[in-house]
Amino acid sequence: QVQLVESGGGLVQAGGSLRLSCAASGRTFSSYAMGWFRQAPGKAREFVAAISWSGGSTYYADSVKGRFTISRDNTKNTVFLQMNSLLPEDTAVYYCNAGKSLTTVQATLYHWGQGTQVTVSS
């Protein structure tokens, strides 16, 4: 069973930056696309960003495009989310998960981890 452990969240002022990490156990990490998702209080979990298994392709939700960057290090079974120019509406618990391909990453493969809280103050 693959385990996903997110970290790097915190409290930051609007306009600030954070870098999230997601460490995955298991040998199949490099075989799958990876995605970041978030859930704000009272709202459904939503897609944020995804990266192909090789790291060569990415795509983003319109709300974060140009501000967030997803990357991965397959040698360390880790995926990252660099978040710049943060806005109060980015406040949420952030999660990572895997998908069979970049275009189907929202059909997640594994149990969700505990997530990491990001709070952006105005």
C-alpha positions, -999 to 999 in steps of 0.1 A, spaced: 0 0 0 15 33 -11 15 60 16 15 97 8 29 122 33 25 159 26 45 186 43 56 223 40 24 241 48 21 270 71 8 305 77 19 331 52 8 366 43 -8 374 10 19 377 -17 42 353 0 55 319 -10 55 283 3 69 250 -11 50 219 -4 64 184 -6 48 150 -9 68 119 -2 55 86 -15 64 52 -4 65 23 -29 84 14 -60 58 25 -85 61 62 -79 80 70 -111 54 51 -131 25 74 -124 15 110 -129 12 129 -97 -12 156 -88 -18 182 -61 -53 189 -48 -68 211 -21 -98 214 1 -110 246 17 -134 246 46 -169 238 36 -159 230 0 -152 200 -21 -117 189 -28 -104 204 -61 -76 198 -85 -46 222 -84 -18 208 -106 -5 177 -122 28 164 -136 35 135 -159 56 105 -147 87 118 -164 81 154 -153 81 166 -189 45 177 -189 24 197 -164 -10 213 -163 -27 236 -138 -61 248 -127 -68 282 -140 -69 297 -105 -32 289 -99 -17 291 -134 13 314 -134 17 313 -97 22 277 -88 48 253 -102 47 215 -98 78 194 -101 90 160 -90 122 141 -81 117 104 -90 150 95 -73 135 106 -40 99 96 -47 88 132 -40 66 157 -57 67 194 -50 44 224 -53 61 258 -53 34 284 -45 41 320 -52 20 352 -50 -3 334 -26 -38 347 -21 -62 343 8 -84 321 -14 -55 297 -16 -62 288 20 -69 251 22 -55 217 31 -33 205 3 -31 168 -7 -12 149 -33 -21 117 -51 -13 96 -82 -30 89 -114 -24 65 -143 -17 94 -167 -15 131 -168 -50 134 -182 -66 110 -157 -48 122 -126 -80 132 -110 -90 95 -110 -67 91 -80 -52 58 -72 -43 58 -35 -58 66 -2 -55 103 7 -28 113 32 -33 137 61 -26 167 39 -8 199 49 -26 231 59 -19 263 40 -33 295 55 -29 328 37 -37 359 56 -48 392 40 
